[in-house]
């Protein structure tokens, strides 16, 4: 039995392009988690439900560790794992509406996970990437971006009147 080498991807030692890309995504996810943690620490005093912010951060941390382990093996990266990854990311974004104060939302503070939610966009079919990159339906960003008062012109959101830019 020979040892695995970098040139032998079938024996677990491969450094193929896909493996390198997924390592980069894992590093990105970890860096984005750090950024989200800094913002949650900074903004938690202004949250309507500060404990919810810490709970979302705990979920993000746990899922980041799980993703490091689960996505290591390319054979595990099927539709069920991608769906779970996207569900966790979407849940963290949607939780912002409950955790954040109305004033924070109107002021344009970011969602709790900030850019951490982009990691699932980089795996799977095009429609999954588009769905995970889009604002959740019903959010003020979604209404601002996709509602139009006249053809081709974004309408202002009724939920967040100061939101003039799109996405």
TIDOMI-132298 format. One record per atom (N, C-alpha, C): x, y, z; residue number from 1; atom name. Coordinates in pm, 1 decimal. Layout:
<recs>
X|Y|Z|NUM|CA
...
</recs>
This chain:
<recs>
85.1|-118.2|0.0|1|N
0.0|0.0|0.0|1|CA
88.8|123.4|0.0|1|C
67.6|210.3|-98.6|2|N
151.4|329.3|-108.2|2|CA
84.1|447.0|-37.9|2|C
163.6|542.7|3.6|3|N
113.2|661.0|73.8|3|CA
49.9|758.0|-25.9|3|C
-45.9|835.6|23.4|4|N
-110.6|937.2|-60.0|4|CA
-12.0|1050.5|-86.6|4|C
-16.4|1101.2|-208.4|5|N
69.9|1213.6|-244.8|5|CA
-15.5|1325.5|-299.6|5|C
46.0|1442.5|-314.8|6|N
-26.0|1557.3|-368.8|6|CA
-71.8|1532.4|-511.7|6|C
-3.3|1445.7|-583.6|7|N
-39.2|1418.6|-722.7|7|CA
-140.2|1304.8|-734.4|7|C
-185.1|1250.0|-624.1|8|N
-274.4|1134.2|-625.9|8|CA
-405.9|1167.1|-557.1|8|C
-498.9|1238.4|-627.0|9|N
-622.8|1281.8|-561.5|9|CA
-713.6|1167.1|-520.3|9|C
-702.7|1050.9|-584.4|10|N
-789.5|939.0|-549.6|10|CA
-753.7|876.6|-415.5|10|C
-637.3|906.9|-363.8|11|N
-593.5|847.2|-238.3|11|CA
-598.5|946.0|-123.2|11|C
-667.8|1059.3|-142.2|12|N
-690.5|1150.7|-30.8|12|CA
-586.7|1260.2|-14.6|12|C
-481.4|1260.9|-98.1|13|N
-379.5|1362.6|-81.5|13|CA
-383.6|1468.6|-189.5|13|C
-489.9|1471.3|-267.8|14|N
-495.1|1559.1|-384.0|14|CA
-506.6|1706.1|-351.6|14|C
-442.4|1786.3|-434.3|15|N
-453.4|1930.2|-424.2|15|CA
-513.3|1981.8|-553.6|15|C
-615.1|1913.3|-602.4|16|N
-678.7|1954.5|-725.3|16|CA
-744.6|2089.9|-710.1|16|C
-786.1|2145.2|-822.7|17|N
-845.9|2278.1|-823.0|17|CA
-968.5|2284.8|-732.3|17|C
-1056.3|2185.3|-738.7|18|N
-1177.0|2188.4|-655.8|18|CA
-1143.0|2188.0|-506.8|18|C
-1048.5|2105.3|-467.3|19|N
-1009.1|2100.5|-325.8|19|CA
-951.1|2235.0|-281.2|19|C
-869.7|2295.5|-366.9|20|N
-811.2|2425.3|-333.1|20|CA
-918.6|2532.5|-322.6|20|C
-1016.6|2530.2|-412.1|21|N
-1124.8|2628.3|-406.8|21|CA
-1206.9|2612.5|-279.9|21|C
-1236.0|2488.7|-239.1|22|N
-1316.6|2468.6|-119.4|22|CA
-1241.5|2505.3|6.7|22|C
-1109.7|2490.2|4.2|23|N
-1031.0|2539.5|117.8|23|CA
-1039.9|2691.3|124.7|23|C
-1033.9|2754.8|8.2|24|N
-1044.6|2901.2|4.5|24|CA
-1181.3|2947.4|55.2|24|C
-1287.1|2875.4|18.2|25|N
-1421.0|2910.3|66.2|25|CA
-1427.0|2893.7|218.8|25|C
-1365.6|2788.4|270.2|26|N
-1364.8|2766.7|415.1|26|CA
-1289.6|2879.3|486.4|26|C
-1179.3|2923.2|429.7|27|N
-1104.1|3034.0|488.3|27|CA
-1188.1|3161.6|481.3|27|C
-1251.9|3185.1|365.6|28|N
-1339.5|3302.6|351.3|28|CA
-1450.8|3300.6|455.6|28|C
-1515.1|3184.0|470.7|29|N
-1625.2|3172.8|566.0|29|CA
-1577.4|3205.3|707.1|29|C
-1458.8|3160.9|742.1|30|N
-1404.1|3187.4|874.3|30|CA
-1373.4|3336.4|892.6|30|C
-1313.8|3397.7|790.0|31|N
-1285.2|3541.5|797.4|31|CA
-1414.8|3622.1|805.3|31|C
-1516.2|3583.0|727.2|32|N
-1645.4|3651.8|729.8|32|CA
-1713.5|3633.6|865.2|32|C
-1695.5|3518.1|927.4|33|N
-1748.7|3495.3|1061.9|33|CA
-1684.1|3592.0|1160.4|33|C
-1553.7|3610.5|1148.2|34|N
-1484.9|3705.9|1235.6|34|CA
-1538.4|3847.1|1218.4|34|C
-1561.8|3887.1|1094.8|35|N
-1615.7|4020.5|1067.5|35|CA
-1756.3|4034.4|1126.4|35|C
-1840.1|3931.8|1105.6|36|N
-1975.3|3935.2|1161.5|36|CA
-1970.2|3941.5|1314.4|36|C
-1877.1|3868.3|1374.5|37|N
-1864.2|3869.7|1520.6|37|CA
-1828.7|4009.6|1571.1|37|C
-1737.2|4075.9|1501.2|38|N
-1699.6|4212.5|1540.4|38|CA
-1821.1|4304.4|1534.0|38|C
-1899.4|4294.4|1426.5|39|N
-2016.9|4381.2|1413.4|39|CA
-2125.3|4348.3|1516.3|39|C
-2142.7|4220.7|1546.7|40|N
-2242.6|4182.7|1647.6|40|CA
-2199.9|4236.3|1784.6|40|C
-2071.1|4223.7|1817.4|41|N
-2021.7|4278.5|1944.8|41|CA
-2043.2|4429.3|1948.2|41|C
-2011.1|4496.4|1837.8|42|N
-2023.2|4642.7|1831.4|42|CA
-2168.8|4688.6|1839.0|42|C
-2260.0|4618.4|1772.7|43|N
-2399.2|4663.4|1761.8|43|CA
-2494.4|4601.6|1863.6|43|C
-2450.9|4503.1|1940.1|44|N
-2544.1|4428.7|2025.9|44|CA
-2616.2|4517.3|2127.3|44|C
-2555.6|4624.3|2170.7|45|N
-2620.9|4714.1|2265.5|45|CA
-2743.5|4783.0|2208.4|45|C
-2751.5|4793.9|2077.0|46|N
-2865.5|4859.4|2012.8|46|CA
-2968.5|4762.5|1958.3|46|C
-2947.8|4633.1|1979.1|47|N
-3042.7|4533.4|1928.1|47|CA
-3169.4|4530.6|2012.5|47|C
-3280.8|4499.3|1949.6|48|N
-3406.4|4480.4|2022.9|48|CA
-3397.0|4355.5|2111.0|48|C
-3325.0|4252.8|2062.2|49|N
-3307.4|4127.1|2135.3|49|CA
-3159.6|4087.3|2129.1|49|C
-3075.7|4144.2|2214.9|50|N
-2931.2|4116.8|2209.0|50|CA
-2896.5|3969.1|2222.0|50|C
-2968.7|3895.0|2306.2|51|N
-2939.1|3751.9|2321.0|51|CA
-2958.4|3678.2|2188.9|51|C
-3052.2|3725.0|2107.9|52|N
-3071.8|3665.2|1975.9|52|CA
-2951.1|3684.9|1886.7|52|C
-2886.3|3799.5|1896.8|53|N
-2764.3|3824.1|1819.8|53|CA
-2654.8|3726.0|1857.8|53|C
-2639.6|3702.7|1989.2|54|N
-2539.4|3606.4|2034.4|54|CA
-2576.0|3464.7|1991.3|54|C
-2706.1|3432.4|1991.3|55|N
-2749.7|3299.0|1946.5|55|CA
-2718.6|3279.1|1798.1|55|C
-2744.8|3381.5|1717.8|56|N
-2713.8|3371.7|1574.5|56|CA
-2563.6|3354.6|1554.8|56|C
-2483.8|3427.8|1630.1|57|N
-2338.0|3413.2|1620.8|57|CA
-2295.2|3271.2|1658.8|57|C
-2358.5|3213.1|1761.1|58|N
-2326.9|3074.9|1800.5|58|CA
-2362.3|2977.2|1688.8|58|C
-2477.7|2997.1|1624.7|59|N
-2517.8|2910.6|1513.0|59|CA
-2417.6|2924.0|1398.3|59|C
-2379.6|3047.2|1367.2|60|N
-2283.2|3070.0|1259.1|60|CA
-2148.7|3003.7|1290.4|60|C
-2106.1|3012.5|1414.6|61|N
-1978.9|2951.5|1453.8|61|CA
-1987.2|2799.7|1443.1|61|C
-2095.0|2742.3|1495.9|62|N
-2112.5|2597.3|1487.9|62|CA
-2119.6|2547.6|1344.8|62|C
-2192.8|2620.3|1261.1|63|N
-2205.9|2577.2|1121.8|63|CA
-2073.8|2596.1|1046.6|63|C
-1996.2|2697.3|1080.6|64|N
-1866.1|2715.8|1016.7|64|CA
-1775.1|2596.8|1045.7|64|C
-1773.3|2552.1|1169.9|65|N
-1693.1|2434.1|1207.1|65|CA
-1746.2|2311.1|1133.5|65|C
-1878.4|2293.8|1133.1|66|N
-1937.3|2179.0|1063.3|66|CA
-1905.1|2183.7|914.1|66|C
-1912.2|2301.2|854.7|67|N
-1883.7|2313.8|711.2|67|CA
-1738.8|2278.7|680.9|67|C
-1647.5|2322.3|767.8|68|N
-1506.1|2285.3|749.0|68|CA
-1493.4|2134.0|740.7|68|C
-1563.9|2062.7|826.4|69|N
-1552.9|1917.0|831.2|69|CA
-1632.5|1849.1|719.3|69|C
-1754.8|1894.7|696.4|70|N
-1842.1|1828.1|599.7|70|CA
-1802.1|1851.5|454.6|70|C
-1759.1|1971.9|422.1|71|N
-1726.4|2002.8|283.1|71|CA
-1585.5|1959.6|244.8|71|C
-1511.0|1907.0|339.8|72|N
-1377.4|1855.2|309.1|72|CA
-1382.9|1744.9|205.5|72|C
-1479.9|1658.1|220.5|73|N
-1495.8|1543.1|132.0|73|CA
-1589.9|1580.3|18.3|73|C
-1540.5|1587.6|-106.6|74|N
-1625.5|1628.6|-218.5|74|CA
-1746.9|1536.5|-239.5|74|C
-1737.4|1413.4|-193.8|75|N
-1851.2|1320.7|-209.9|75|CA
-1967.7|1356.5|-119.1|75|C
-1942.7|1436.2|-15.3|76|N
-2050.2|1477.3|76.1|76|CA
-2123.9|1601.4|28.8|76|C
-2070.5|1671.7|-67.2|77|N
-2125.4|1800.2|-107.0|77|CA
-2247.0|1790.2|-197.4|77|C
-2336.8|1702.5|-169.0|78|N
-2455.6|1685.6|-251.8|78|CA
-2563.5|1788.1|-222.0|78|C
-2678.2|1770.8|-287.3|79|N
-2788.1|1867.0|-271.9|79|CA
-2838.1|1882.8|-128.0|79|C
-2838.6|1776.9|-50.2|80|N
-2889.3|1786.3|87.6|80|CA
-2798.4|1875.8|172.8|80|C
-2667.0|1862.0|157.1|81|N
-2575.0|1944.8|233.9|81|CA
-2581.0|2089.5|187.0|81|C
-2592.6|2109.4|57.0|82|N
-2606.4|2245.3|4.9|82|CA
-2735.2|2309.4|56.6|82|C
-2844.6|2233.1|57.1|83|N
-2971.8|2286.0|107.8|83|CA
-2959.9|2322.0|255.6|83|C
-2892.7|2238.0|333.4|84|N
-2873.0|2268.5|475.8|84|CA
-2787.4|2393.7|491.7|84|C
-2683.8|2405.8|411.3|85|N
-2595.7|2522.8|417.1|85|CA
-2674.2|2649.9|386.4|85|C
-2754.9|2644.8|283.0|86|N
-2835.1|2761.5|245.5|86|CA
-2942.6|2791.9|349.4|86|C
-3001.0|2687.7|408.8|87|N
-3104.0|2708.0|510.4|87|CA
-3045.8|2776.7|634.3|87|C
-2927.2|2735.4|675.9|88|N
-2863.5|2799.7|791.3|88|CA
-2833.8|2945.9|758.8|88|C
-2778.9|2970.3|640.0|89|N
-2746.8|3108.0|600.5|89|CA
-2872.8|3194.0|593.5|89|C
-2977.8|3142.8|530.5|90|N
-3102.9|3218.7|519.8|90|CA
-3164.2|3243.4|657.2|90|C
-3159.2|3143.0|743.8|91|N
-3212.5|3159.3|879.1|91|CA
-3140.5|3269.3|956.0|91|C
-3009.5|3277.5|938.2|92|N
-2932.7|3382.6|1006.0|92|CA
-2969.3|3520.7|953.7|92|C
-2993.4|3531.3|823.0|93|N
-3034.1|3660.9|766.8|93|CA
-3173.8|3698.0|816.1|93|C
-3264.8|3603.0|809.8|94|N
-3403.7|3629.4|849.1|94|CA
-3413.3|3663.4|998.3|94|C
-3325.5|3603.9|1079.8|95|N
-3325.9|3633.0|1223.5|95|CA
-3296.2|3779.7|1251.9|95|C
-3230.7|3846.9|1157.9|96|N
-3199.0|3988.6|1175.4|96|CA
-3325.1|4070.2|1202.8|96|C
-3434.0|4037.2|1134.4|97|N
-3558.6|4113.5|1151.0|97|CA
-3609.6|4107.9|1294.4|97|C
-3583.6|4000.2|1365.4|98|N
-3628.8|3987.2|1504.2|98|CA
-3526.8|4046.0|1601.3|98|C
-3398.0|4024.6|1572.8|99|N
-3292.6|4066.9|1664.8|99|CA
-3269.0|4217.8|1658.0|99|C
-3261.4|4271.0|1539.3|100|N
-3226.4|4411.4|1518.5|100|CA
-3342.1|4501.9|1558.4|100|C
-3310.0|4621.8|1602.5|101|N
-3413.2|4720.3|1635.6|101|CA
-3463.6|4785.8|1507.1|101|C
-3582.4|4842.4|1513.5|102|N
-3637.8|4913.9|1398.3|102|CA
-3543.9|5027.7|1359.1|102|C
-3491.4|5096.9|1458.2|103|N
-3400.3|5207.8|1430.4|103|CA
-3275.6|5159.9|1356.6|103|C
-3223.9|5043.7|1396.7|104|N
-3105.3|4988.1|1331.2|104|CA
-3132.2|4948.7|1187.7|104|C
-3250.1|4892.6|1164.4|105|N
-3286.6|4854.0|1027.8|105|CA
-3302.8|4977.7|941.4|105|C
-3375.1|5076.6|993.1|106|N
-3396.2|5200.6|917.2|106|CA
-3263.0|5271.0|892.0|106|C
-3171.3|5265.5|988.1|107|N
-3040.7|5329.6|972.6|107|CA
-2951.8|5255.1|873.2|107|C
-2992.3|5134.6|834.4|108|N
-2915.6|5059.8|735.0|108|CA
-2806.8|4971.4|791.1|108|C
-2817.1|4934.4|921.2|109|N
-2717.2|4843.1|975.4|109|CA
-2725.6|4711.2|900.0|109|C
-2614.1|4639.9|887.7|110|N
-2613.6|4516.5|808.8|110|CA
-2689.2|4402.8|877.7|110|C
-2720.0|4300.3|800.4|111|N
-2778.5|4179.6|857.9|111|CA
-2676.9|4118.9|954.0|111|C
-2721.3|4033.4|1043.2|112|N
-2631.1|3974.8|1142.2|112|CA
-2513.9|3898.7|1078.5|112|C
-2537.9|3814.0|979.2|113|N
-2424.3|3739.6|923.8|113|CA
-2339.6|3817.8|823.0|113|C
-2383.5|3934.6|782.9|114|N
-2312.9|4020.9|688.2|114|CA
-2275.9|3938.4|564.7|114|C
-2147.2|3924.0|533.0|115|N
-2105.7|3853.9|411.4|115|CA
-2084.4|3704.2|432.8|115|C
-2099.8|3655.3|553.4|116|N
-2084.6|3513.0|582.7|116|CA
-2178.9|3429.9|497.7|116|C
-2293.4|3486.0|462.6|117|N
-2393.7|3411.1|386.3|117|CA
-2352.8|3388.1|241.5|117|C
-2246.2|3449.5|194.7|118|N
-2203.3|3431.3|56.0|118|CA
-2137.2|3296.0|33.1|118|C
-2088.3|3231.0|135.5|119|N
-2018.8|3103.0|117.7|119|CA
-2104.3|2997.5|47.7|119|C
-2232.4|2978.4|83.6|120|N
-2310.5|2878.3|10.7|120|CA
-2330.9|2914.1|-136.4|120|C
-2318.4|3038.7|-173.7|121|N
-2336.4|3079.7|-312.6|121|CA
-2231.8|3018.4|-403.6|121|C
-2121.8|2980.0|-349.0|122|N
-2011.6|2932.3|-431.3|122|CA
-2014.9|2783.2|-455.7|122|C
-2119.5|2716.3|-418.1|123|N
-2128.5|2572.7|-441.9|123|CA
-2267.8|2541.3|-493.6|123|C
-2273.2|2458.2|-593.2|124|N
-2402.1|2412.8|-642.9|124|CA
-2441.6|2477.8|-773.6|124|C
-2563.1|2449.7|-816.3|125|N
-2611.0|2499.4|-945.2|125|CA
-2635.0|2650.5|-944.1|125|C
-2646.2|2709.4|-1061.4|126|N
-2661.5|2854.4|-1075.6|126|CA
-2782.2|2906.4|-999.5|126|C
-2893.7|2830.5|-998.8|127|N
-3015.0|2879.5|-934.1|127|CA
-2996.5|2885.3|-781.8|127|C
-2916.3|2795.5|-727.8|128|N
-2890.2|2798.5|-584.2|128|CA
-2805.5|2920.1|-548.9|128|C
-2708.3|2949.9|-634.5|129|N
-2625.6|3068.6|-611.7|129|CA
-2710.8|3195.0|-619.9|129|C
-2801.0|3200.8|-718.6|130|N
-2887.1|3318.1|-733.4|130|CA
-2980.6|3332.0|-613.9|130|C
-3035.8|3220.7|-567.8|131|N
-3127.7|3225.7|-453.7|131|CA
-3056.5|3269.0|-326.3|131|C
-2935.6|3219.4|-304.0|132|N
-2865.8|3255.6|-181.2|132|CA
-2807.5|3396.1|-187.1|132|C
-2788.6|3448.7|-306.8|133|N
-2734.8|3583.8|-320.8|133|CA
-2845.0|3689.6|-319.5|133|C
-2970.2|3648.0|-329.1|134|N
-3081.8|3742.5|-333.2|134|CA
-3129.6|3775.1|-192.7|134|C
-3181.5|3895.5|-172.7|135|N
-3239.1|3927.5|-41.7|135|CA
-3362.5|3840.3|-16.3|135|C
-3389.9|3804.4|107.9|136|N
-3507.0|3721.7|135.9|136|CA
-3635.6|3793.9|94.9|136|C
-3729.1|3722.7|29.7|137|N
-3857.7|3784.7|-5.3|137|CA
-3924.5|3842.0|119.0|137|C
-3979.9|3960.1|104.1|138|N
-4046.3|4025.2|215.7|138|CA
-3957.5|4123.1|288.8|138|C
-3825.0|4113.6|266.3|139|N
-3736.2|4208.6|333.9|139|CA
-3745.9|4343.9|266.3|139|C
-3706.5|4447.0|338.6|140|N
-3713.5|4581.1|279.4|140|CA
-3621.6|4590.7|158.6|140|C
-3508.6|4522.2|161.2|141|N
-3418.8|4523.7|46.1|141|CA
-3485.4|4459.0|-74.8|141|C
-3556.5|4349.8|-53.3|142|N
-3623.9|4282.0|-163.8|142|CA
-3729.8|4373.0|-223.6|142|C
-3807.8|4438.8|-138.0|143|N
-3912.4|4527.8|-189.9|143|CA
-3850.6|4646.9|-262.1|143|C
-3738.2|4696.7|-208.6|144|N
-3673.4|4809.7|-273.2|144|CA
-3617.2|4768.8|-409.1|144|C
-3557.7|4651.5|-415.1|145|N
-3493.1|4608.3|-539.1|145|CA
-3591.7|4560.4|-644.6|145|C
-3696.1|4492.5|-605.2|146|N
-3779.1|4423.9|-702.7|146|CA
-3917.0|4484.8|-722.5|146|C
-3958.4|4575.7|-637.9|147|N
-4085.5|4644.2|-658.7|147|CA
-4058.7|4766.2|-744.7|147|C
-4144.9|4791.9|-838.2|148|N
-4122.3|4910.0|-921.4|148|CA
-4246.4|4996.7|-921.5|148|C
-4222.4|5126.1|-912.6|149|N
-4333.5|5219.2|-920.7|149|CA
-4357.5|5255.1|-1066.5|149|C
-4255.7|5243.2|-1147.7|150|N
-4268.7|5258.3|-1291.8|150|CA
-4168.5|5163.9|-1355.6|150|C
-4191.4|5122.2|-1478.2|151|N
-4103.4|5023.0|-1539.8|151|CA
-3955.9|5064.5|-1534.2|151|C
-3873.8|4972.5|-1482.5|152|N
-3730.7|4993.7|-1478.4|152|CA
-3678.6|5081.8|-1366.9|152|C
-3764.1|5133.1|-1280.7|153|N
-3719.6|5220.0|-1171.3|153|CA
-3755.5|5157.7|-1037.4|153|C
-3657.0|5132.4|-949.0|154|N
-3690.9|5075.7|-818.8|154|CA
-3780.8|5169.4|-738.0|154|C
-3876.4|5110.3|-669.6|155|N
-3962.7|5189.3|-580.8|155|CA
-3896.1|5199.2|-444.8|155|C
-3927.6|5299.6|-369.5|156|N
-3876.2|5311.3|-233.4|156|CA
-3952.9|5214.6|-144.6|156|C
-3883.4|5157.4|-51.3|157|N
-3944.5|5063.6|40.9|157|CA
-4034.9|5137.9|138.9|157|C
-4147.5|5075.0|170.5|158|N
-4234.8|5134.9|271.0|158|CA
-4189.3|5098.5|411.5|158|C
-4113.4|4989.0|423.9|159|N
-4068.5|4946.0|556.6|159|CA
-3949.3|5027.0|604.9|159|C
-3864.1|5067.8|514.1|160|N
-3744.6|5141.6|551.7|160|CA
-3733.0|5263.0|459.1|160|C
-3800.8|5372.7|493.3|161|N
-3805.7|5486.1|404.1|161|CA
-3671.2|5544.1|363.0|161|C
-3568.4|5526.9|444.9|162|N
-3439.5|5585.5|409.1|162|CA
-3359.2|5496.0|315.0|162|C
-3411.8|5379.6|280.3|163|N
-3340.2|5288.5|193.2|163|CA
-3362.6|5329.6|48.0|163|C
-3265.3|5397.7|-8.5|164|N
-3279.3|5445.3|-145.8|164|CA
-3198.0|5362.7|-242.5|164|C
-3094.2|5293.5|-194.5|165|N
-3012.4|5215.3|-287.5|165|CA
-3066.3|5073.9|-297.8|165|C
-3029.8|5007.3|-402.7|166|N
-3076.7|4871.7|-427.4|166|CA
-2970.2|4771.2|-386.9|166|C
-3009.7|4678.3|-302.4|167|N
-2926.5|4566.4|-259.1|167|CA
-2790.1|4612.6|-221.0|167|C
</recs>
